[in-house]
Amino acid sequence: MARPRLSEKTRQRLLEEGVSAFLYNGFHGTGLKEVLDRVKVPKGSFYNYFESKEAFAVAAIHHYAACFAAKMEQAISDAPDPYSGLRHFFEALMADFETAGYVGGCLIANLGGELEGSELCRESLATAFRQWRDRVAEVLRQSQQRGLVRADLDAGDLADLLTEAWEGAVIRMKIERSLEPPRRVLSRLLDDYFRP
Amino acid sequence: MARPRLSEKTRQRLLEEGVSAFLYNGFHGTGLKEVLDRVKVPKGSFYNYFESKEAFAVAAIHHYAACFAAKMEQAISDAPDPYSGLRHFFEALMADFETAGYVGGCLIANLGGELEGSELCRESLATAFRQWRDRVAEVLRQSQQRGLVRADLDAGDLADLLTEAWEGAVIRMKIERSLEPPRRVLSRLLDDYFRP
């Protein structure tokens, strides 16, 4: 059998369209045909890239998590201190939500709500959530060392609360079509509860 | 045309199966046929009860919200004070999650993540979330009056944070198949941040 000719560029475009489709339409609501039409890839060759729709979703979760992490690192490295960096990162996410008209939100929460049936996707979502939470914990720990965050509570515990409250607020943002919920979470936690 | 014979009992059973199907499989992942087979209702008569799958989802959201609210009222009326009642309510939800093996979670968050396309469902979800948040705010206000909750912060703001963090923690519970996230949210907020 001839080895299929794979293009890294096509794979990337499939992933980008996949993230967007899963984000807006969910796992079950996403049709592969629609994604393939956008990238102009015939259905047959899709399976050279991904074994199944489930494997495609797993790869999309990884891709989304990597972009998300890169965006956070950028915001942190551009900021005068890690705590402002974290805030700028959330503000950048909110600016994207506003541009999108409060639809979409967070792929991790959306698929987490829906993906009861897929153990593979569940594991990828768990890894993605954990990595994000761990990086936030690290930033909060550094902020504690600089006296920017209260040091009497564990940075990991604060990171759990912040990431979970953020996800819940983003769901509510989608339901209410308003940026108020995520905005409020930041001011309640970052500007009040987490302060020394 | 003969008026279709509608049974309130059948409607209730359809709603109960609908809540369960939407909770576990999401909107797009729910097949009407599956629901109808369980209730032993032919497809034709389904449309005597609900105009469409979307209308069925709206009714399921109302039904879920009403059961959720009744469960909360029961916990509050059984408790020595509203703050313990709120805690017992969350503990009862966690006991249900444990029994279910951490699948399912909260219908509002699950459908909120997925339902970009339906303005009707979005409005029902917004109403359901709002009613829940308002009732929690009321309980927190009463708890403030009794000196059980800090009075320097607005009860509505605390209710926003608690309900959103809870929803995010329930999503994470599903992703990690663990009760730790909701348990942590309660201890972080109810036992620490909200205390006088």
Contacts between the chains, C-beta under 8 A, distances in Angstrom:
chain1	res1	chain2	res2	distance
A	24	B	116	5.4
A	25	B	28	7.4
A	25	B	116	6.9
A	25	B	117	7.6
A	26	B	26	6.1
A	26	B	27	7.7
A	26	B	28	5.7
A	26	B	113	7.2
A	26	B	114	4.2
A	27	B	26	7.7
A	27	B	28	7.9
A	27	B	29	7.5
A	28	B	25	7.4
A	28	B	26	5.7
A	28	B	27	7.9
A	28	B	28	3.6
A	28	B	29	3.9
A	29	B	27	7.5
A	29	B	28	3.9
A	29	B	114	6.8
A	29	B	117	7.6
A	103	B	116	5.1
A	104	B	116	7.5
A	105	B	113	7.0
A	108	B	175	7.6
A	109	B	109	7.6
A	109	B	113	5.5
A	109	B	168	7.2
A	109	B	171	5.1
A	110	B	113	3.9
A	110	B	114	6.4
A	111	B	113	7.7
A	112	B	113	7.5
A	112	B	171	4.6
A	112	B	172	7.3
A	112	B	174	5.7
A	112	B	175	4.5
A	113	B	26	7.2
A	113	B	105	7.0
A	113	B	109	5.6
A	113	B	110	3.9
A	113	B	111	7.7
A	113	B	112	7.5
A	113	B	113	3.9
A	113	B	114	6.5
A	113	B	171	5.9
A	113	B	174	7.2
A	114	B	26	4.2
A	114	B	29	6.8
A	114	B	110	6.4
A	114	B	113	6.5
A	114	B	114	5.5
A	116	B	24	5.3
A	116	B	25	6.9
A	116	B	103	5.1
A	116	B	104	7.5
A	116	B	174	7.5
A	117	B	25	7.5
A	117	B	29	7.6
A	122	B	174	8.0
A	122	B	175	6.2
A	122	B	177	7.6
A	125	B	175	4.7
A	126	B	175	5.0
A	126	B	176	5.3
A	129	B	172	6.1
A	129	B	175	5.8
A	129	B	176	7.5
A	153	B	192	7.9
A	157	B	184	7.0
A	157	B	188	6.4
A	160	B	181	7.0
A	160	B	184	5.7
A	160	B	188	7.7
A	161	B	165	6.3
A	161	B	184	7.5
A	161	B	185	6.7
A	161	B	188	5.2
A	161	B	189	7.7
A	163	B	168	7.4
A	164	B	165	5.5
A	164	B	168	3.6
A	164	B	169	4.5
A	164	B	171	7.8
A	164	B	172	5.7
A	164	B	181	6.0
A	164	B	185	6.3
A	165	B	161	6.3
A	165	B	164	5.5
A	165	B	165	3.9
A	165	B	168	5.7
A	166	B	168	6.7
A	167	B	167	7.6
A	167	B	168	3.6
A	167	B	171	5.7
A	167	B	172	7.2
A	168	B	109	7.2
A	168	B	163	7.4
A	168	B	164	3.6
A	168	B	165	5.7
A	168	B	166	6.7
A	168	B	167	3.6
A	168	B	168	3.3
A	168	B	169	7.4
A	168	B	171	7.4
A	169	B	164	4.6
A	169	B	168	7.4
A	171	B	109	5.1
A	171	B	112	4.6
A	171	B	113	5.9
A	171	B	164	7.8
A	171	B	167	5.7
A	171	B	168	7.4
A	171	B	171	7.5
A	172	B	112	7.3
A	172	B	129	6.2
A	172	B	164	5.7
A	172	B	167	7.2
A	174	B	112	5.7
A	174	B	113	7.2
A	174	B	116	7.5
A	174	B	122	8.0
A	175	B	108	7.5
A	175	B	112	4.5
A	175	B	122	6.2
A	175	B	125	4.7
A	175	B	126	5.0
A	175	B	129	5.8
A	176	B	126	5.3
A	176	B	129	7.5
A	177	B	122	7.6
A	181	B	160	7.0
A	181	B	164	6.0
A	184	B	157	7.0
A	184	B	160	5.7
A	184	B	161	7.5
A	185	B	161	6.7
A	185	B	164	6.3
A	185	B	165	8.0
A	188	B	157	6.4
A	188	B	160	7.7
A	188	B	161	5.2
A	189	B	161	7.7
A	192	B	153	7.9
A	193	B	193	5.3
